[in-house]
């Protein structure tokens, strides 16, 4: 799947994936040691400081691909292209899923549709 500034390659049913940038450089996944759960690791980082083993420098690529795939499934029959720099699709129908309406008083300027 084409994402952000590269590709995520994962064979069907595999428990591993490769991330490759558009310039051909491989994004090396972090080595993750034993941890009770990722929730515990996150809380340990919050309390003690430091960097998590699976920080956003790696997971952002995967998350962007998953979200783009979920949106693509909702605009059936439409070819969409993601512009990573603008952080928008080339389709108004797909872009509608990037924000959502919030109840009055819970709006987040810049993130909330219509706020």
MODELLER restraints for C-alpha pairs under 7 A, 6 or more apart:
rsr = mdl.restraints
at = mdl.atoms
rsr.add(forms.Gaussian(group=physical.xy_distance, feature=features.Distance(at['CA:1:A'], at['CA:7:A']), mean=5.71, stdev=0.5))
rsr.add(forms.Gaussian(group=physical.xy_distance, feature=features.Distance(at['CA:1:A'], at['CA:8:A']), mean=5.42, stdev=0.5))
rsr.add(forms.Gaussian(group=physical.xy_distance, feature=features.Distance(at['CA:1:A'], at['CA:9:A']), mean=6.63, stdev=0.5))
rsr.add(forms.Gaussian(group=physical.xy_distance, feature=features.Distance(at['CA:1:A'], at['CA:65:A']), mean=6.92, stdev=0.5))
rsr.add(forms.Gaussian(group=physical.xy_distance, feature=features.Distance(at['CA:2:A'], at['CA:8:A']), mean=6.53, stdev=0.5))
rsr.add(forms.Gaussian(group=physical.xy_distance, feature=features.Distance(at['CA:3:A'], at['CA:61:A']), mean=6.90, stdev=0.5))
rsr.add(forms.Gaussian(group=physical.xy_distance, feature=features.Distance(at['CA:3:A'], at['CA:64:A']), mean=6.71, stdev=0.5))
rsr.add(forms.Gaussian(group=physical.xy_distance, feature=features.Distance(at['CA:3:A'], at['CA:65:A']), mean=5.49, stdev=0.5))
rsr.add(forms.Gaussian(group=physical.xy_distance, feature=features.Distance(at['CA:4:A'], at['CA:61:A']), mean=6.75, stdev=0.5))
rsr.add(forms.Gaussian(group=physical.xy_distance, feature=features.Distance(at['CA:4:A'], at['CA:84:A']), mean=4.85, stdev=0.5))
rsr.add(forms.Gaussian(group=physical.xy_distance, feature=features.Distance(at['CA:5:A'], at['CA:21:A']), mean=5.74, stdev=0.5))
rsr.add(forms.Gaussian(group=physical.xy_distance, feature=features.Distance(at['CA:5:A'], at['CA:22:A']), mean=5.76, stdev=0.5))
rsr.add(forms.Gaussian(group=physical.xy_distance, feature=features.Distance(at['CA:5:A'], at['CA:84:A']), mean=6.88, stdev=0.5))
rsr.add(forms.Gaussian(group=physical.xy_distance, feature=features.Distance(at['CA:6:A'], at['CA:20:A']), mean=5.37, stdev=0.5))
rsr.add(forms.Gaussian(group=physical.xy_distance, feature=features.Distance(at['CA:6:A'], at['CA:21:A']), mean=3.85, stdev=0.5))
rsr.add(forms.Gaussian(group=physical.xy_distance, feature=features.Distance(at['CA:6:A'], at['CA:22:A']), mean=4.53, stdev=0.5))
rsr.add(forms.Gaussian(group=physical.xy_distance, feature=features.Distance(at['CA:7:A'], at['CA:19:A']), mean=5.65, stdev=0.5))
rsr.add(forms.Gaussian(group=physical.xy_distance, feature=features.Distance(at['CA:7:A'], at['CA:20:A']), mean=5.19, stdev=0.5))
rsr.add(forms.Gaussian(group=physical.xy_distance, feature=features.Distance(at['CA:7:A'], at['CA:21:A']), mean=6.29, stdev=0.5))
rsr.add(forms.Gaussian(group=physical.xy_distance, feature=features.Distance(at['CA:8:A'], at['CA:17:A']), mean=6.87, stdev=0.5))
rsr.add(forms.Gaussian(group=physical.xy_distance, feature=features.Distance(at['CA:8:A'], at['CA:18:A']), mean=5.78, stdev=0.5))
rsr.add(forms.Gaussian(group=physical.xy_distance, feature=features.Distance(at['CA:8:A'], at['CA:19:A']), mean=4.52, stdev=0.5))
rsr.add(forms.Gaussian(group=physical.xy_distance, feature=features.Distance(at['CA:8:A'], at['CA:20:A']), mean=6.52, stdev=0.5))
rsr.add(forms.Gaussian(group=physical.xy_distance, feature=features.Distance(at['CA:9:A'], at['CA:17:A']), mean=5.55, stdev=0.5))
rsr.add(forms.Gaussian(group=physical.xy_distance, feature=features.Distance(at['CA:9:A'], at['CA:18:A']), mean=5.06, stdev=0.5))
rsr.add(forms.Gaussian(group=physical.xy_distance, feature=features.Distance(at['CA:9:A'], at['CA:19:A']), mean=6.20, stdev=0.5))
rsr.add(forms.Gaussian(group=physical.xy_distance, feature=features.Distance(at['CA:10:A'], at['CA:16:A']), mean=6.50, stdev=0.5))
rsr.add(forms.Gaussian(group=physical.xy_distance, feature=features.Distance(at['CA:10:A'], at['CA:17:A']), mean=4.41, stdev=0.5))
rsr.add(forms.Gaussian(group=physical.xy_distance, feature=features.Distance(at['CA:10:A'], at['CA:18:A']), mean=6.45, stdev=0.5))
rsr.add(forms.Gaussian(group=physical.xy_distance, feature=features.Distance(at['CA:19:A'], at['CA:26:A']), mean=5.95, stdev=0.5))
rsr.add(forms.Gaussian(group=physical.xy_distance, feature=features.Distance(at['CA:19:A'], at['CA:27:A']), mean=5.16, stdev=0.5))
rsr.add(forms.Gaussian(group=physical.xy_distance, feature=features.Distance(at['CA:20:A'], at['CA:26:A']), mean=4.41, stdev=0.5))
rsr.add(forms.Gaussian(group=physical.xy_distance, feature=features.Distance(at['CA:20:A'], at['CA:27:A']), mean=5.70, stdev=0.5))
rsr.add(forms.Gaussian(group=physical.xy_distance, feature=features.Distance(at['CA:21:A'], at['CA:27:A']), mean=6.89, stdev=0.5))
rsr.add(forms.Gaussian(group=physical.xy_distance, feature=features.Distance(at['CA:29:A'], at['CA:58:A']), mean=6.55, stdev=0.5))
rsr.add(forms.Gaussian(group=physical.xy_distance, feature=features.Distance(at['CA:30:A'], at['CA:53:A']), mean=6.59, stdev=0.5))
rsr.add(forms.Gaussian(group=physical.xy_distance, feature=features.Distance(at['CA:30:A'], at['CA:54:A']), mean=6.43, stdev=0.5))
rsr.add(forms.Gaussian(group=physical.xy_distance, feature=features.Distance(at['CA:32:A'], at['CA:53:A']), mean=5.70, stdev=0.5))
rsr.add(forms.Gaussian(group=physical.xy_distance, feature=features.Distance(at['CA:35:A'], at['CA:41:A']), mean=6.62, stdev=0.5))
rsr.add(forms.Gaussian(group=physical.xy_distance, feature=features.Distance(at['CA:41:A'], at['CA:52:A']), mean=6.67, stdev=0.5))
rsr.add(forms.Gaussian(group=physical.xy_distance, feature=features.Distance(at['CA:42:A'], at['CA:52:A']), mean=6.64, stdev=0.5))
rsr.add(forms.Gaussian(group=physical.xy_distance, feature=features.Distance(at['CA:45:A'], at['CA:51:A']), mean=6.32, stdev=0.5))
rsr.add(forms.Gaussian(group=physical.xy_distance, feature=features.Distance(at['CA:45:A'], at['CA:52:A']), mean=6.34, stdev=0.5))
rsr.add(forms.Gaussian(group=physical.xy_distance, feature=features.Distance(at['CA:71:A'], at['CA:94:A']), mean=6.26, stdev=0.5))
rsr.add(forms.Gaussian(group=physical.xy_distance, feature=features.Distance(at['CA:71:A'], at['CA:97:A']), mean=6.66, stdev=0.5))
rsr.add(forms.Gaussian(group=physical.xy_distance, feature=features.Distance(at['CA:75:A'], at['CA:93:A']), mean=6.80, stdev=0.5))
rsr.add(forms.Gaussian(group=physical.xy_distance, feature=features.Distance(at['CA:75:A'], at['CA:94:A']), mean=6.38, stdev=0.5))
rsr.add(forms.Gaussian(group=physical.xy_distance, feature=features.Distance(at['CA:80:A'], at['CA:89:A']), mean=6.43, stdev=0.5))
rsr.add(forms.Gaussian(group=physical.xy_distance, feature=features.Distance(at['CA:80:A'], at['CA:90:A']), mean=6.13, stdev=0.5))
rsr.add(forms.Gaussian(group=physical.xy_distance, feature=features.Distance(at['CA:80:A'], at['CA:91:A']), mean=6.16, stdev=0.5))
rsr.add(forms.Gaussian(group=physical.xy_distance, feature=features.Distance(at['CA:81:A'], at['CA:89:A']), mean=5.50, stdev=0.5))
rsr.add(forms.Gaussian(group=physical.xy_distance, feature=features.Distance(at['CA:81:A'], at['CA:90:A']), mean=5.64, stdev=0.5))
rsr.add(forms.Gaussian(group=physical.xy_distance, feature=features.Distance(at['CA:82:A'], at['CA:88:A']), mean=5.97, stdev=0.5))
rsr.add(forms.Gaussian(group=physical.xy_distance, feature=features.Distance(at['CA:82:A'], at['CA:89:A']), mean=4.47, stdev=0.5))
rsr.add(forms.Gaussian(group=physical.xy_distance, feature=features.Distance(at['CA:82:A'], at['CA:90:A']), mean=6.67, stdev=0.5))
rsr.add(forms.Gaussian(group=physical.xy_distance, feature=features.Distance(at['CA:83:A'], at['CA:89:A']), mean=5.88, stdev=0.5))
rsr.add(forms.Gaussian(group=physical.xy_distance, feature=features.Distance(at['CA:88:A'], at['CA:95:A']), mean=6.32, stdev=0.5))
rsr.add(forms.Gaussian(group=physical.xy_distance, feature=features.Distance(at['CA:89:A'], at['CA:95:A']), mean=5.75, stdev=0.5))
rsr.add(forms.Gaussian(group=physical.xy_distance, feature=features.Distance(at['CA:99:A'], at['CA:111:A']), mean=6.20, stdev=0.5))
rsr.add(forms.Gaussian(group=physical.xy_distance, feature=features.Distance(at['CA:99:A'], at['CA:112:A']), mean=5.68, stdev=0.5))
rsr.add(forms.Gaussian(group=physical.xy_distance, feature=features.Distance(at['CA:99:A'], at['CA:113:A']), mean=5.32, stdev=0.5))
rsr.add(forms.Gaussian(group=physical.xy_distance, feature=features.Distance(at['CA:100:A'], at['CA:112:A']), mean=5.81, stdev=0.5))
rsr.add(forms.Gaussian(group=physical.xy_distance, feature=features.Distance(at['CA:100:A'], at['CA:113:A']), mean=5.26, stdev=0.5))
rsr.add(forms.Gaussian(group=physical.xy_distance, feature=features.Distance(at['CA:101:A'], at['CA:112:A']), mean=5.94, stdev=0.5))
rsr.add(forms.Gaussian(group=physical.xy_distance, feature=features.Distance(at['CA:101:A'], at['CA:113:A']), mean=5.22, stdev=0.5))
rsr.add(forms.Gaussian(group=physical.xy_distance, feature=features.Distance(at['CA:102:A'], at['CA:112:A']), mean=6.66, stdev=0.5))
rsr.add(forms.Gaussian(group=physical.xy_distance, feature=features.Distance(at['CA:107:A'], at['CA:115:A']), mean=6.35, stdev=0.5))
rsr.add(forms.Gaussian(group=physical.xy_distance, feature=features.Distance(at['CA:108:A'], at['CA:115:A']), mean=6.85, stdev=0.5))
rsr.add(forms.Gaussian(group=physical.xy_distance, feature=features.Distance(at['CA:109:A'], at['CA:115:A']), mean=5.33, stdev=0.5))
